[in-house]
Amino acid sequence: MPPTPGLYIGRDTVVNDWITSGFEGMKGLRAVPTAVNRQPALAFYLWRKQEGAYLPLTIDVLRVTGGLITEIITFHDDRFERLGLPERLPAEGTE
């Protein structure tokens, strides 16, 4: 059941998790601003050379309090269609 399980408290903890899980070295990402339940969100797509397109990866829903991101809830690619997001992005702008 979405969202992705896990609880990371504090900016440093979140950033360290991104680094140790490989996010820092991840290339070929595109983000599309969107909204989920009236909250700001980013839909991330990852470049897949074999398909020649960016394919859905995750959706990060942001809770903003006092101008700061206070919570990020991550959903997997199986939610893109339900939210009306494109199933792929074109190769424009790739290296």
N, C-alpha and C positions, 0 to 999 in steps of 0.2 A: 504494500500500500504506500503510495507516495505521501509525503515527500521523502527524500533521502534521509535515513536515520543519522543522528549525530548531533552533538551539542558542543559548541566551541564558544567559550565566553572570553571576550576581550579581543581587541584589535590584534595584538601580538600573537595570540593563540590562533586566530583565524589565518593571518598571514603566514605563520609558520606551517600550518597545515597545508596551505596552498603550495608552499615551497617543497615540503617533503612528499607531497602527492604528485609532483611533477608539473604543476601548473606553470611554474616559472619558465620552464623550457618548452612549453607547448607552443607550437607555431601553427599558423593557418586558421586562426579563429576570427569569426566575424560576429558582432553583436547587433541585435536588432531591438531597439527600444519598444516596449509594449506595456501592457498593464494586465494585472490579474486581480480580480475582485477589487477594482479601483485602487490598487496599489501599484507603484512603479515596478517594472520588471525588465529583465534583459533576457532575450532568447539567444543562446549561443549556438553557432553553427561551426562545424569543423571541416576543413578542406579534406576531401577524399579524392586523391589523384585518380584512382581507378574509375570512379564515377564521373570525374571531371566537374565536380560541383561541391558546394558546401552542404553538408547534411546535418540535420538536427543533433544536438548534443545535450544541452540542459537549458532549463529556464530558471533563473534566479529571481525570486520575488523579494523585493526589498521593503522592509518596514523602516520608515524614516520618522524620527522623533527629534524635535528641536533642531532640525537641519542636519542631523547625523544618521547614518545607517545604523540601526540598532538590532536588526535581525535580517538574516538572509535565509530564505527557505528555497531549497533546490528540488526541482522536479526533473524527471528524465524525459527523453525524447518522445515517449509514447503520449505525451500531453499536447504536443504541438498541434496536431490536427484538431483536437477538441477546442483549442483556443484560437483556431482560424489562422494559425501561422503557416507560412509556406513550407512545403515538404522538402524544398531544396532552394539554395540560392545559386545564381549563375556564377561562372568562373571569372567574371569581370574583376579586374584589380588583383589577380593572383600573380605570383612571381613566375 
